[in-house]
Amino acid sequence: MALVLDRDRVEMSGVGKVLLAVLSGAAGVIHLAMVPSHWGSSAVEGIGFALTGWAQIVIAVMMLTSPSRGLLRVTMLVNVFAVGVWMISRTWGLPFGEHSGEPHAAQFIDLVCVGLEVSLVVLAAWWLEHPDFGRNWHGRALAVFAIVPIAVVALATAALASPSARNHAYCQSIGATWVFDYHNSTIEDEIAEALKGRECVGVLDAWSRGSIAQCARVILKLDVGDGGRRWVQTVLPNAEMVGEEMPEGVEVGYGK
């Protein structure tokens, strides 16, 4: 492949090389940072994240040192593949690994990484057809352009430092099979979808007043088996502490 890429070398503008390298490097760093948490729950996912991250890092380095039409095409293929796998994992679940067929909830860090990858695909295609784009930029144009890679790095940093990324990694590292973000408006449906086909014996709510009714609505969507009880146990001491009306058909147990 190296010979093909060298033979197909293209004189890209510095603007194109820097922007594509920053985008690919940022996506690669995010993937590598998430390897430990995913490896803890599935070795297959961990390996996939590691391979994708290193591929994106290598692309970033090569984009700065030896850009070529072949490299631009590889950039598009790698990132189209990465986005495709992510979409499958968030809709139907991956067909392999320890959690095959189990869709995952989208997190802020996921959306940032996918945004970087989609941008990579679009911009790599653009510079493949217009390698000289940005070559004649000077002064104010370059100053304005400099904001873009800085913003990309800042966004990637914010994603890595976000609570969803830290908590996701921590929960998976201690053995959680699924991790959901309670800020998501679709969390009830996400939990119900993840538990589809499994028999539920009850729900323990140890969070807050507002989450008890959510737990009750979730268990109404789950299979509790023949003669099973739709039961929610909370740490709150009494019904007055719930603060909202519970749906019918759900039993609630209170802490003492």
C-alpha positions as CSV (number, residue, x, y, z in Angstrom):
1,M,0.0,0.0,0.0
2,A,2.9,2.4,0.8
3,L,4.2,2.2,-2.8
4,V,0.7,2.9,-4.2
5,L,0.3,5.9,-1.9
6,D,3.8,7.3,-2.8
7,R,3.2,6.9,-6.5
8,D,-0.1,8.7,-6.2
9,R,1.4,11.6,-4.2
10,V,-0.4,14.9,-4.4
11,E,0.7,18.4,-3.5
12,M,-2.0,19.5,-1.1
13,S,-2.2,22.9,0.4
14,G,-1.0,23.4,3.9
15,V,-4.5,24.3,5.0
16,G,-5.8,20.9,3.8
17,K,-3.0,18.9,5.4
18,V,-3.3,20.6,8.8
19,L,-7.1,20.5,9.0
20,L,-7.4,16.8,7.9
21,A,-4.5,15.8,10.2
22,V,-6.1,17.6,13.2
23,L,-9.5,16.0,12.6
24,S,-8.0,12.5,12.2
25,G,-5.7,12.9,15.1
26,A,-8.5,14.1,17.4
27,A,-10.8,11.2,16.4
28,G,-7.9,8.8,16.9
29,V,-7.1,10.1,20.4
30,I,-10.8,9.8,21.4
31,H,-10.9,6.1,20.2
32,L,-7.7,5.3,22.1
33,A,-8.8,7.0,25.2
34,M,-12.0,4.8,25.2
35,V,-10.1,1.5,24.7
36,P,-9.8,0.6,28.5
37,S,-13.5,1.0,29.3
38,H,-14.6,-0.9,26.2
39,W,-12.0,-3.6,26.7
40,G,-13.3,-4.1,30.2
41,S,-16.7,-5.1,28.9
42,S,-15.8,-6.7,25.6
43,A,-12.3,-7.6,24.2
44,V,-13.7,-7.4,20.7
45,E,-14.9,-3.8,21.2
46,G,-11.6,-2.9,22.8
47,I,-9.5,-4.2,20.0
48,G,-11.8,-2.5,17.5
49,F,-11.4,0.9,19.2
50,A,-7.6,0.4,19.4
51,L,-7.3,-0.5,15.7
52,T,-9.5,2.4,14.6
53,G,-7.7,4.9,16.9
54,W,-4.2,3.9,15.7
55,A,-5.4,3.9,12.0
56,Q,-6.6,7.5,12.5
57,I,-3.4,8.5,14.2
58,V,-1.3,7.0,11.4
59,I,-3.4,8.8,8.8
60,A,-2.9,12.1,10.7
61,V,0.9,11.7,10.6
62,M,0.9,10.7,6.9
63,M,-1.4,13.5,6.0
64,L,1.3,16.0,7.2
65,T,4.3,14.1,5.8
66,S,3.3,12.4,2.6
67,P,-0.3,13.3,1.5
68,S,-1.5,11.4,-1.6
69,R,-4.7,10.7,-3.4
70,G,-4.5,7.1,-2.1
71,L,-4.3,8.4,1.4
72,L,-7.3,10.6,1.0
73,R,-9.3,7.6,-0.3
74,V,-8.1,5.5,2.6
75,T,-9.1,8.3,5.0
76,M,-12.6,8.2,3.5
77,L,-12.9,4.4,3.7
78,V,-11.6,4.1,7.3
79,N,-14.0,6.8,8.6
80,V,-17.0,5.7,6.6
81,F,-16.4,2.2,8.1
82,A,-16.1,3.7,11.6
83,V,-19.3,5.7,11.3
84,G,-21.1,2.7,9.9
85,V,-20.1,0.5,12.7
86,W,-21.1,3.1,15.2
87,M,-24.6,3.5,13.6
88,I,-25.1,-0.3,13.7
89,S,-24.0,-0.4,17.4
90,R,-26.5,2.3,18.3
91,T,-29.5,0.9,16.4
92,W,-29.3,-2.9,16.3
93,G,-26.2,-3.7,18.3
94,L,-23.0,-5.2,16.9
95,P,-23.4,-8.8,15.5
96,F,-20.3,-10.0,17.4
97,G,-18.6,-9.6,20.8
98,E,-19.9,-10.2,24.3
99,H,-22.8,-7.9,23.9
100,S,-23.8,-8.9,20.4
101,G,-27.3,-7.7,19.3
102,E,-27.5,-5.2,22.2
103,P,-27.7,-1.6,21.1
104,H,-25.8,1.0,23.1
105,A,-27.0,4.5,24.0
106,A,-25.3,7.4,22.2
107,Q,-23.1,9.6,24.4
108,F,-21.8,13.1,23.9
109,I,-18.3,11.7,23.3
110,D,-19.7,9.4,20.6
111,L,-21.4,12.2,18.8
112,V,-18.3,14.4,18.8
113,C,-16.2,11.6,17.4
114,V,-18.7,10.7,14.7
115,G,-18.9,14.4,13.8
116,L,-15.1,14.5,13.4
117,E,-15.3,11.4,11.2
118,V,-18.1,12.7,9.0
119,S,-16.1,15.9,8.6
120,L,-13.1,13.9,7.6
121,V,-15.0,12.1,4.9
122,V,-16.5,15.2,3.4
123,L,-13.3,17.3,3.6
124,A,-11.1,14.4,2.3
125,A,-13.4,14.1,-0.7
126,W,-13.2,17.9,-1.2
127,W,-9.4,18.1,-1.2
128,L,-9.2,15.0,-3.4
129,E,-10.9,17.0,-6.1
130,H,-9.4,20.4,-5.1
131,P,-5.9,19.8,-3.7
132,D,-4.9,23.4,-4.2
133,F,-7.8,24.8,-2.1
134,G,-6.4,27.2,0.5
135,R,-2.9,27.4,-1.0
136,N,-3.2,31.1,-1.8
137,W,-4.6,32.1,1.6
138,H,-2.6,34.7,3.4
139,G,-2.9,37.1,6.4
140,R,-6.5,37.4,7.6
141,A,-7.7,34.2,5.8
142,L,-5.1,32.1,7.5
143,A,-5.9,33.8,10.9
144,V,-9.5,32.9,10.5
145,F,-8.7,29.3,9.4
146,A,-6.5,28.9,12.5
147,I,-9.6,29.0,14.6
148,V,-10.9,25.8,13.1
149,P,-8.2,23.3,14.2
150,I,-8.0,25.0,17.6
151,A,-11.8,24.6,17.9
152,V,-11.5,20.9,16.9
153,V,-8.9,20.3,19.6
154,A,-11.0,22.1,22.2
155,L,-14.1,20.1,21.2
156,A,-12.2,16.8,21.4
157,T,-10.8,17.8,24.8
158,A,-14.3,18.7,26.1
159,A,-15.6,15.4,24.9
160,L,-12.8,13.4,26.7
161,A,-13.4,15.4,29.9
162,S,-17.2,15.2,29.7
163,P,-19.1,13.5,32.6
164,S,-20.6,11.0,30.2
165,A,-17.1,9.8,29.1
166,R,-15.7,9.6,32.6
167,N,-18.8,7.9,34.1
168,H,-19.2,5.6,31.1
169,A,-15.6,4.4,31.5
170,Y,-15.9,4.0,35.2
171,C,-19.1,2.1,35.2
172,Q,-17.9,-0.3,32.5
173,S,-14.6,-0.8,34.3
174,I,-16.4,-2.1,37.4
175,G,-18.5,-4.6,35.3
176,A,-21.6,-2.7,34.1
177,T,-23.2,-4.4,31.1
178,W,-24.9,-1.3,29.9
179,V,-24.4,2.4,30.7
180,F,-27.1,5.0,30.0
181,D,-27.0,8.8,30.3
182,Y,-30.0,9.9,32.4
183,H,-29.9,13.3,30.6
184,N,-31.1,11.6,27.4
185,S,-34.8,12.2,26.7
186,T,-35.1,8.6,25.3
187,I,-33.5,6.9,28.3
188,E,-36.7,4.9,29.1
189,D,-37.0,3.5,25.6
190,E,-33.2,2.8,25.5
191,I,-33.3,0.7,28.7
192,A,-36.5,-1.1,27.6
193,E,-34.8,-1.9,24.3
194,A,-31.6,-3.2,25.9
195,L,-33.6,-5.5,28.2
196,K,-35.9,-6.8,25.5
197,G,-36.3,-10.6,25.7
198,R,-35.0,-10.7,29.2
199,E,-37.2,-11.5,32.3
200,C,-37.2,-8.7,34.8
201,V,-37.8,-9.3,38.5
202,G,-37.9,-5.7,39.6
203,V,-36.1,-2.3,39.6
204,L,-34.1,-0.7,42.4
205,D,-34.1,3.0,42.3
206,A,-31.3,4.6,44.3
207,W,-31.1,8.0,42.6
208,S,-33.7,10.7,43.3
209,R,-37.3,11.6,43.5
210,G,-37.6,12.2,39.7
211,S,-36.3,8.8,38.7
212,I,-38.8,6.6,40.5
213,A,-41.6,7.3,38.0
214,Q,-39.1,6.7,35.2
215,C,-38.3,3.3,36.7
216,A,-42.0,2.5,36.9
217,R,-42.6,3.4,33.3
218,V,-39.6,1.3,32.2
219,I,-40.8,-1.8,34.1
220,L,-44.2,-1.5,32.5
221,K,-42.5,-2.1,29.1
222,L,-40.6,-5.1,30.3
223,D,-41.3,-8.8,30.5
224,V,-41.9,-9.9,34.1
225,G,-42.8,-13.5,33.3
226,D,-46.1,-15.4,34.1
227,G,-47.4,-14.2,37.4
228,G,-44.5,-11.8,37.9
229,R,-44.8,-8.5,39.7
230,R,-44.0,-5.1,38.3
231,W,-42.0,-4.0,41.3
232,V,-39.9,-0.8,42.0
233,Q,-37.9,-0.6,45.2
234,T,-36.7,2.9,46.2
235,V,-34.5,4.1,49.0
236,L,-36.9,7.0,49.8
237,P,-38.8,6.5,53.1
238,N,-42.4,7.0,52.0
239,A,-44.8,7.8,49.2
240,E,-44.9,11.5,50.1
241,M,-41.2,11.8,49.1
242,V,-41.9,10.6,45.5
243,G,-43.2,14.0,44.4
244,E,-45.1,12.7,41.3
245,E,-47.9,10.3,40.5
246,M,-46.9,6.7,39.8
247,P,-48.3,4.9,36.8
248,E,-51.0,2.2,37.5
249,G,-49.9,-1.4,37.6
250,V,-46.7,-0.8,39.4
251,E,-45.9,-1.8,43.1
252,V,-43.5,0.5,45.0
253,G,-41.5,-0.5,48.0
254,Y,-40.0,2.2,50.3
255,G,-36.9,2.3,52.4
256,K,-37.0,2.8,56.1
